[in-house]
Amino acid sequence: MGRTYFVEESIGQYLSDLSTQPKPYVTGLLIGQCSPQRDYVIRAVRTPPKEEQKEDSISSPRLASVDEEWITTHASQVSRMLPGGILVLGVFIIATPELSKDTQNTLRRLIFSVEKSLSRRRLWKPSEEEISDRAALQICSATKKVVCRTYDVQDPKSSAKPADWKYQSALSASWSTLYCTVNVNIHIPLLTTSPNHDLEKNTKNGLNRWSKQIEDGVFLINGQVKGDDAELLEGQKKLRGNTQPSPQFSDVKVLTQLSQGSSHRSTATVQVCSGSINLKGAVKCRAYIHNNKPKVKEAIQALKRDIINTLSDRCEILFEDMIINEGPHKKNLEKEYHVLPQRLFVPVAGSSVMLSDYKFGDEATGEIQERFVEMLDQSVQAEDIHIAEEISTGVVIAAAVAVFASIFSFNYFSD
């Protein structure tokens, strides 16, 4: 028996509109949430055209011309804009009847390419119970026929399995939200043997160690420790009739272990260092979970991944910005200070879920709006952009060594 995808009703109209475009095919991503019983699709997003394609609305009439690298890059960019619990669930292609024979092979290739690209960036490992099926949605632009299949991305030899595609209104209107603020103070030494002060690689190694602390942390939901298999919404009053339940909000506190217990032996290691990296500040994190009797472990896992992803993604964005604006890193860097981008959230119409993005201090609102249109095909009003992390006044001490309140600092020290 295949998986069932419950799909936000508005997606049907979105895909129908895309099918009317004068192109042999249109590709895109499916965004939503996996659960043990069923999967949920809350957004579909078409692949943005390349600059050279914008001048010509008619694409190549062969699926062999599908730009795999461009689609995987889009998936990586989109994944940064997804909060905890929301992920890229699959790929869709809307194609003419003439191309239908090659569509499924193309979808399979894209699904595995996207998953490989996304997994390469993760600092966490999938759990044994992880749902590894991803959706391959094929739509005929002429007949509007929808065919949904899945592939197990953990099995390179996986063959297609049939899946149900069912539309539902107000699918994520009452999903639960978990939110927390995590204070971070990560010190990453730079060994003298590290070639050319490879900041990006060293930072990722440091974040890897920190992510294990988050994975092993204790999470208090509304001040309580709950069992993994307990229902997240246990004790919530059920509404009678057809009244739509309201979203539930949970405040979560994260407790990480300061040191190993007395039963663990530890040894000190002396290493010759040429500098260090400090990541210091506070991050605002969110995760969303479906309302079909979600387990505590599902919700906590989603929040853990958001905590890890949001810090890792910001560092990636900073390094990309440094390369664009400053070129390759110098060999003998003096002390430098950088502010990581702030997190912001934008609502999804008809849903309790909010999408995420990051902005540097000098970025204009218009640039954020353009990014949402390009990456997520969503128009955003300026008043709907909610900055989660405001810059505090009186934030700098000494030579810009630390930033307080809810803005992040990235400090590089060279001996």
N, C-alpha and C positions, 0 to 999 in steps of 0.2 A: 504494500500500500504506500503510495507516494505522499509527499507533504502537501499541506493545504496552505495557500497564501490568501490571507484576508487583506483586501486592498482598499485603500481610501477611495470612495466613489468618484471624487473629482479627478483622480488619475485617469479614469476611463475617458473623460472628455479631453484631457490633456493629450493623451496618446492619439485620440481620434483627430485632434487638430493637427498634430504632427504628421499624420498620415496623408493629409491633404496637400502637403508641401510638394512642389514639383521636383522631387528628387527620387532617384531609384531606390535609395535607402536612407534611413535615419537611425543612428545609434544613440544609446544613452545608458544611464545607470538607474538601478532600482535601490531605494534607500528605505531602511526600516529596521525591524528587530526580530531576532530569532527567539523562539522559546521551545521547550521540549514538546509541547502539544501542537503548536502551529506557528506560522511566521506572519509578520505584519508588514505591509508595504505602505508607507505613509507619504512617500514622494517618488516621482520619476523625473529624471533630469536629462535632457538631451545633451549630447556632446557638443561643446561650443565649436563653431567653425574656425579653422585657421585663417590667418589674415589673407593668405592667397586664395582661400576658398570664398571669401566674402564677396569678391567681385563677380564670381560666377555661381549662380544658384543651382546650376545643374552639375551634380557630382559625376564621377566616373560610373558608368553603368555596370561595373563588376565589383562583387564583394571582395575580390582579391586586392582591391585598392584601399580597403579599410585600413586606416592608420592605427595600428596596434599601440605604438608608443604614445601617440597623442591621447588615446583613450585611457591608457593606464596612468598617464600623467594627470589627466583630469580626475581620475578616481583618487589619486593621492592627494590632490588639492582639495577635493570635496571631503575626504575623510578627516582633514584638519578642521572642517567646519561642522562636524557632527559631535554632539555631546555624548556623554556616557550612555550606553545602551542602544545607541543608534549606529548603524554601520551600512556599508555597501553590501546589499543582499544579492546583487546579480546584475545582469546586463540585458538590455532589450535591443532588438532590431525590428524596425518597420520597413518592409521591403516589398517590391512589386512581385507579382506572381512569377515572373521570369527568373527571379533570383532565389525563389523559395528552396530550390534543391541544395544550394550552397549555404543557406542561412544557418542551419544547425551546426555545421562544422565551424563556421566563423564564430558563432556564439560560444562554443566550447573552447576555442582557442583564446577568446577574449576573457572568459571567466577565469581561466588558469593564469593568464598573464596579469590580470588585475589582482588576483589573490597573491601571486608571487611578489608583486610590487608593494602591496600593502603589508604583507607579513615581514618584508625586509626591514621596515621602519619600526616595527613594534618592539617595545622593551619588555613585553610580557609574553608568556607562552600560553597557548590555548589549553584549557583543562581537558581532562579525559572525557568529560560529558559534553564537550563543546559540539554544537550543531555545525557541521562542516559542509552541508549541502548549500549550493548557491543556485539561484534561479536563472534560467535561460528563457527569455520571453520572446516569442516570434509572432509578429502581427503582419498579416497581409494587407497592404495599403488599398487593395481593390475590394476584397470581400470583407475586410475587418475581422477575419477569423483570428482568434487568439489561441496559441499553443504554448503551454508552459511546461518546461521540463527542468530537472535539477541534475547537477553534477556534484559529486563528492570531491571537494578540492584537496582533501588529504590523500586522495588516491589518484595518482597520475593516469592510471588505466581505467578510471571510472567511466562507465557508460551512462547514457541518459536514462532518467527515470521520469515517468509521468507525474505531473503535479496539478492540483486543482487551483484555479484562479477565481476568487470570489470577491465581488465588490460589496462594500459595506459603508453606510453613511456614518459620519462622526466616529470613525474608527479609533482615533487617539484623542478624542475630546476630553476624556476623563482619566488619562494616564497619570500615574503617581510620579511626583518629582522628589528626588533626594538631592539635598544641597549641603555643601560644607565649605569651610575655609581652612586651608592647610598652610601652616607656617613652615617655611623651608629655609634651612641654612646648611648648604652643602659645600664642603671644602674639598677641592680636587687638586692633589699635588701634581705637578708636571715634572716628570723625571728628566734628568739631564740626557738620558738615552733616547728620549722622545724626539724624533727627527723634526727639525724646523718648528718646534712648538705647535704640533698638530692639535690646535684647540678643539676642533670639532670632534675628532676621534677621542681625545681625552675626556671631553665633556660627556660624550655618550657612555664611555666606560664608567664615569662617576655616576651618571644617572642610572645606569644598570644596577649598581650597588644600592643606590637609594630606592629604586623601584622594588627591590626585594624586601626592604623595610616596610614599604606600603603594603605589599602583598601579605606580609606576616602581621600587619597591624590589627588592633582591635577596634571595631567600629560600633559606636553607640548610636542607636537610632532613637531619637527623641529621649536621650538619656538612659536608654536601656540596652543591655546585651541580649540579643535574640538568637535562638537556635537557627542553624542554617536551613533546616527543613520546615521551620515555622512559616505560616503565611504572613506576608508583609502587612496585609490589611486586616489581620486578625483582630477581632473586637470592634471593627467598624460596623456601624449600624447600616443594615440593608434597607434601601428604599423600596416601597411598594409601588406597584403599577409600572407604567412606562417611563417614569421620571428618569432622566439621564443623571447618573451619579456625578458628583462634582470631583474635580481632581484632588488628590490627597498630597500634602506636602510634609516631608520628613526632614528634620534638622539632624545632621549627622556629625558626630565628633570622632576624630581619628586619633587613636593612641598608638604610638610606635614605641618599640622596645629601645630603651636607652643603652642597655648593655646586656651581655649574655649572663645567664644565671651562674651560680657558683659551681654548678656541676660541669660547666664547659671550661676547658683549659684554653688559654690563648697565649700567643707569643708576640712579642714586639718585633717589628721589622724596621731596620734603618735603611732609608733610601735617600740617595743624593738627588736633590730636586733643584731645578733652575727657576721655579716660579710656581704659581698656584692659581686656581680659578675658584672664585666664590660665587655661589648662587644664593641670593638671600632675598626674602620677601614673603608675600602671601598670595596664594592663588584661590580663586573662586571656582568651585567645581559643581557640576550638576550631572545628574543621571535621570533617565526616564525609564519607566517600567510599565508594561501592559497591565490591564486590570482583570486578567483572567486567572485569578487566584495565584498571583506571583509569589514565589518563595523568597525568603530573606536572602539566601545565597545568590539568587539571580540579581537582586537589587544591589547588594554589596559588591559583587563582581563588576557590575556596570559602573559603579562609582569609583572603584579602585582604578579601573582602566581610564576613566576620565582624568583622574588625578595624575596618573603617569603620562598619559598622552598630552595633556595640556602643557606640561612643562617641557617635554621632549619636543613638541611641535614648535613652541616659542623659540627654543634654542635653534632649531632648524631654520626658522624664518629669519632669525637674527643673522646667522652665518650666511644665508643667501643674500641678505641685504648688505652685509659687509663686503661680500665678493663683488656685488654689483657696484657699490659705491666706493670701495677702497681698493679693490683688486686683491690678489693673493696676499696672505698674511706675511708680514716681514719676519725675518729670522730673529731679530733682536728687538722684540716689542718692549716698550716701556710700560709702566702701569697704565691701564686703560679702564674706562668705565663705560658700560653700555646699559641702557634700560631695555629690558625685553618688552615686546608689545603687550598692550593691555587686552584683556578679554572683553568681548561684548556679546550680547545675545539679541536675536531677532525672532519675533513670533512667527509661527506657521499658521496661516488662516484655517480656522476650524479645528485647531488642535491645541492641546495643552503643552506640546513640545515646542521648544525654542531652539533654533539653530545658532551656531556659534561662529565667531571670527575673531581676528586679532588686528589691532591698529597701533601703529607707532604714533608718538605724540604729534608729529608734524603732518600726519595724514588727514586730509579733508574728508568730510562726511560723504562728499560726492564720489570719492574713490572707493569707499566701502560699498556704496550703493551700486556702483559699476561692477564691483567684484561679485556681488550677489546675483546680479543679472547674468554675468558671464559664466560663473561657476554653477549656480543653482537655478538659473532661469527664473529668478524671483525678483519682482520689483519691491523695493523697500522704501518706506517713507522715513524721512529723517527722524521724526518723532518716535518711530518704532524701534530705533537703535538704542539699546540699553547697555551703557558702559558698566560692566560689573566691578571694575577696579579703578576707583578714582585716585588721582594723584593727590597726596597729602601736602599741606603747606609745611615749610621748614623741614624739607626732606633730606638735605645733604649735610653730612658731617665730615670734617677734615677735607681731604682731597677726594671728595665724592666716593668715599669708601662704602657707604651703605645707604640704602633707600628704605624708608619705613612705610608703615600703613600697608596699602594693598597694591603697591606697584613693585615690580620685580627688578632686581639689579643683577648685572653680570659684571663681575670684577675680575680683571686679569692683573696679576702681580708678577713681575720679573725681577729676579735677584740681580 
